[in-house]
Amino acid sequence: MKRIGFIDYYLDEWHANNYPGWIEESSGGTMKVTCAYGKTDAPFGKDNFSWCHDMGIEQMLTIEAVVANSDYLVVLAPDHPDFHEELAFIPLKSGKPTFVDKTFAPDRQTAITLYELAAKHGTPLYSSSALRFAPEYAKFRGTEINTIYSYGSGKYANYAVHQMEPIVSLMGVQAERIMSIGTKLAPALLISYPNERQATMHLVQESPFLLTLQFENSHSARLEAKADFFAQFIDNLVQFFHTGISTVTPEETISVITLIEYGRKAMQTPYQWIELPGNLTE
């Protein structure tokens, strides 16, 4: 059995509560979360000691201990990407396959720094939003899409990734400009791609995750993410641990983070284009 270690800001949160069972089931019992570290206790809910006791997972008091006692590593803190660089620093020097939960990084430069650190130490690194793996979306990857209209709910800070990830996976990493076209209650962004292609994302509270696709051949499709995309994501995560190969490229993840960061900037000057960096060094 392969051992998985969790590293989190605090452990009593939805991802940490659900991933262990899903990973064990997806792997057929060949992988198990056996130890965990939390930087602080949850502000509401169980403290880290109680969480580990109730989950049957050994509590570790340092990140170094988790790394030493694991075959694979998962850096969580899904709602605290500003801590990902700190929490992932030692894992990314370990050479052990490491997953960093969404949102991967608070900004583009941090994202680039994390991938450079992993590459320097030969550490397989992977990050993604589960929405990328919605079966309704995935079957259109690689098709010629002219326009995407994306809808979903939640706060921009931690839910924008769930729309940006499918947009990048379907449209590519060549986005050139971004513009804010929404309101404070319903943020919206227009993203310009080469050859007059574009995508829009809209945060509308209580909206399901929806994509409308306009293809280059004049056909269209309306997709709602209804299937169990978390099951698809966990299967992909288990595959990553088995192979050490991520199906999501660094360029894609860095592009997602770039769009989120520059989207925030665009909201400060609505209806004005902001140019996006063109490669990983800009």
Secondary structure by P-SEA (a helix, b strand, c coil): cbbbbbbcccccccccccaaaaaaaaaccccccccccccccccccccaaaaaaaacbbbbccaaaaaaaccbbbbcccccccccccccccccccccbbbbcccccccaaaaaaaaaaaaaaccbbbbbbcccccccccccccccccbbbbbbbccccccaaaaaaaaaaaccccccbbbbcccccbbbbbbbbccccbbbbbbcccccbbbbbbccccbbbbbbcccaaaaaaaaaaaaaaacccccccaaaaaaaaaaaaaaaaaaacccbbbbccccccc
